[in-house]
Amino acid sequence: MEETPNHQLIIAIDREFGSGGKEIATLIGGRLKLPVFEKNILQSLGIANQKDVQDLYYRDESPRWKLTSRTVKGLTNSNEAALAAMEFDFLRDKARNGDSFIILGHCAEEVLKEYPCMVAFFVSADEEFKLPRIMAEHGLSREDAVAMMKRHNWKRKNYHNSYCEHKWGSSENYDLCIRSDKLGTQRSADLLIKFIAEKYPDIFDHHVNK
């Protein structure tokens, strides 16, 4: 069935590092048949192939005042603002075209706030939930996992706050904030799906049944 703006659904998810936000987004995307954009947005922009994505990912969602410099595919760390602008335009173009999708980070809840079909979530968790996940995924000691978690959360917070009027993680700026350690990722995804079904029943039915 061809997508129309009347059935458009945009899900913006901000998340703490290690909270399972990406896993939750993937579960929701599978249920609602929606693509999920995160660092693969760089490939969608045509500025990075699969090999280069990880290199660019380290500067993607970085504060625009970062001073160090390194070049990948013609972009340097002095280009964070330009890269962010390209990503924001990519999201606006998809939304303007009536596309439905899930986007992790990238200030989407503010960039796309004019769209009534947009629902925004924030996923957090306590350290005892996050650290074992980070250690297992990246093969790190607990000490190194703590350092990685703090580094990535600092990066996400400062990136968001350097481009947005509202603060990263502030509950008043999201439709729903959830602690994934309370339910686990599968049941957290189920809860967010139920929220979407209640908020947009016709849109939800369209995506589940298409």
C-alpha positions as CSV (number, residue, x, y, z in Angstrom):
1,M,0.0,0.0,0.0
2,E,1.4,3.4,-0.9
3,E,2.3,5.6,2.0
4,T,0.4,8.9,2.3
5,P,0.8,11.8,4.7
6,N,-2.5,10.8,6.3
7,H,-0.9,7.6,7.6
8,Q,2.5,9.2,8.3
9,L,4.2,8.2,11.5
10,I,7.5,9.5,12.8
11,I,9.0,8.1,15.9
12,A,11.9,10.1,17.5
13,I,13.9,8.3,20.2
14,D,16.5,9.8,22.4
15,R,18.4,7.4,24.6
16,E,21.1,7.0,27.2
17,F,24.1,4.9,26.0
18,G,23.6,1.3,26.9
19,S,19.9,1.7,27.7
20,G,18.8,-0.5,24.8
21,G,17.3,2.4,22.9
22,K,18.5,1.0,19.5
23,E,17.2,-2.5,20.3
24,I,13.8,-1.0,21.3
25,A,13.7,1.0,18.1
26,T,14.5,-2.1,16.0
27,L,11.7,-4.0,17.8
28,I,9.2,-1.2,17.1
29,G,10.3,-0.9,13.5
30,G,9.8,-4.6,13.0
31,R,6.3,-4.5,14.4
32,L,5.2,-1.4,12.5
33,K,7.3,-2.1,9.4
34,L,9.3,1.2,9.6
35,P,12.9,1.8,8.7
36,V,15.2,2.8,11.6
37,F,17.8,5.6,11.1
38,E,20.8,6.1,13.3
39,K,24.4,6.1,12.0
40,N,23.1,4.6,8.7
41,I,21.8,8.1,8.0
42,L,25.3,8.8,6.8
43,Q,25.0,6.2,4.1
44,S,21.6,7.5,3.1
45,L,23.1,10.9,2.6
46,G,25.6,9.3,0.2
47,I,28.7,10.7,2.0
48,A,29.9,7.4,3.5
49,N,30.1,3.8,2.5
50,Q,29.8,1.0,5.1
51,K,33.5,1.0,5.8
52,D,33.6,4.8,6.5
53,V,30.4,5.0,8.5
54,Q,32.1,4.0,11.8
55,D,34.8,6.6,11.3
56,L,32.2,9.3,10.6
57,Y,30.0,8.1,13.4
58,Y,32.5,9.2,16.0
59,R,32.0,12.8,14.9
60,D,28.3,12.5,14.1
61,E,26.2,13.8,16.9
62,S,29.2,15.7,18.2
63,P,29.1,19.3,19.7
64,R,29.7,21.9,17.0
65,W,32.5,23.5,19.0
66,K,34.8,20.5,19.1
67,L,38.3,21.6,18.2
68,T,40.3,18.5,17.1
69,S,40.6,17.7,13.4
70,R,40.6,14.6,11.3
71,T,39.6,14.0,7.7
72,V,37.3,11.2,6.4
73,K,35.7,11.4,3.0
74,G,36.4,15.1,2.7
75,L,34.8,16.0,6.1
76,T,36.8,17.1,9.1
77,N,35.9,17.6,12.7
78,S,35.5,21.3,11.9
79,N,32.5,20.3,9.8
80,E,30.2,19.0,12.6
81,A,27.7,21.8,12.1
82,A,27.6,21.2,8.3
83,L,27.1,17.5,8.8
84,A,24.4,18.1,11.3
85,A,22.7,20.5,8.9
86,M,22.8,17.9,6.2
87,E,21.2,15.3,8.5
88,F,18.5,17.7,9.7
89,D,17.7,18.5,6.1
90,F,17.5,14.8,5.3
91,L,15.0,14.3,8.0
92,R,12.9,17.3,7.0
93,D,12.9,16.1,3.4
94,K,11.7,12.6,4.4
95,A,9.0,14.1,6.6
96,R,7.9,16.6,3.9
97,N,7.6,13.6,1.5
98,G,5.2,11.9,3.8
99,D,7.6,9.1,4.7
100,S,7.2,7.2,8.0
101,F,10.3,6.2,9.9
102,I,12.1,5.9,13.3
103,I,15.0,8.1,14.0
104,L,17.4,7.7,16.9
105,G,18.9,10.9,18.2
106,H,19.8,13.7,15.7
107,C,17.5,16.2,17.6
108,A,14.6,14.8,15.7
109,E,12.0,15.6,18.3
110,E,12.8,19.3,17.8
111,V,13.7,19.3,14.1
112,L,10.4,17.7,13.2
113,K,8.2,19.1,16.0
114,E,5.9,20.8,13.4
115,Y,4.6,17.3,12.4
116,P,1.6,16.2,14.4
117,C,2.3,12.6,13.4
118,M,5.6,12.7,15.3
119,V,5.9,11.0,18.7
120,A,9.0,11.4,20.9
121,F,10.4,9.0,23.5
122,F,13.3,9.1,25.8
123,V,14.9,5.9,27.0
124,S,17.0,5.7,30.2
125,A,18.2,3.0,32.6
126,D,20.2,2.6,35.7
127,E,23.9,1.7,35.5
128,E,23.5,-1.9,36.6
129,F,21.4,-2.5,33.5
130,K,23.5,-0.5,31.1
131,L,27.0,-1.6,32.1
132,P,26.7,-5.4,31.5
133,R,25.2,-4.6,28.1
134,I,28.1,-2.3,27.2
135,M,30.7,-4.8,28.5
136,A,29.2,-7.6,26.5
137,E,28.7,-5.7,23.3
138,H,32.1,-4.1,23.2
139,G,34.2,-6.6,25.1
140,L,35.2,-4.1,27.9
141,S,36.0,-4.3,31.5
142,R,33.6,-2.6,33.9
143,E,35.9,0.3,34.3
144,D,36.2,0.9,30.6
145,A,32.5,0.4,30.1
146,V,31.8,3.1,32.7
147,A,34.2,5.5,30.8
148,M,32.6,4.7,27.5
149,M,29.1,5.2,28.9
150,K,30.0,8.6,30.4
151,R,31.8,9.7,27.2
152,H,28.9,8.8,24.9
153,N,26.2,10.3,27.1
154,W,28.3,13.5,27.4
155,K,28.6,13.6,23.6
156,R,24.9,13.0,23.0
157,K,23.8,15.6,25.7
158,N,26.2,18.3,24.4
159,Y,25.3,17.7,20.7
160,H,21.6,17.9,21.5
161,N,21.9,21.0,23.7
162,S,24.1,22.8,21.2
163,Y,21.4,22.6,18.5
164,C,18.1,22.5,20.5
165,E,16.3,25.0,22.7
166,H,15.2,22.3,25.1
167,K,17.5,20.1,27.2
168,W,18.4,16.5,26.4
169,G,16.3,14.1,28.5
170,S,14.0,16.8,30.0
171,S,10.7,15.0,30.4
172,E,8.5,17.9,29.3
173,N,9.9,17.7,25.8
174,Y,8.9,14.1,25.1
175,D,5.6,12.3,24.8
176,L,6.9,9.5,27.1
177,C,10.1,8.8,29.1
178,I,10.7,5.2,30.0
179,R,13.2,3.3,32.2
180,S,14.2,0.2,30.1
181,D,15.7,-1.5,33.2
182,K,12.2,-1.8,34.7
183,L,10.7,-3.9,31.9
184,G,13.6,-5.0,29.7
185,T,13.9,-4.0,26.1
186,Q,11.1,-6.3,24.7
187,R,8.4,-5.2,27.1
188,S,9.6,-1.6,26.9
189,A,9.1,-1.8,23.1
190,D,5.7,-3.3,23.7
191,L,4.7,-0.4,26.0
192,L,5.8,2.2,23.5
193,I,3.9,0.4,20.7
194,K,0.8,0.4,22.9
195,F,1.3,4.1,23.5
196,I,1.4,4.7,19.8
197,A,-1.7,2.6,19.2
198,E,-3.6,4.6,21.8
199,K,-2.4,8.0,20.5
200,Y,-2.8,7.3,16.7
201,P,-5.1,4.3,16.4
202,D,-5.9,4.7,12.7
203,I,-2.2,5.3,11.8
204,F,-1.2,2.4,13.9
205,D,-3.7,0.0,12.3
206,H,-2.5,1.1,8.8
207,H,1.1,0.3,9.6
208,V,0.4,-3.0,11.3
209,N,-1.9,-4.2,8.6
210,K,-0.2,-2.9,5.4
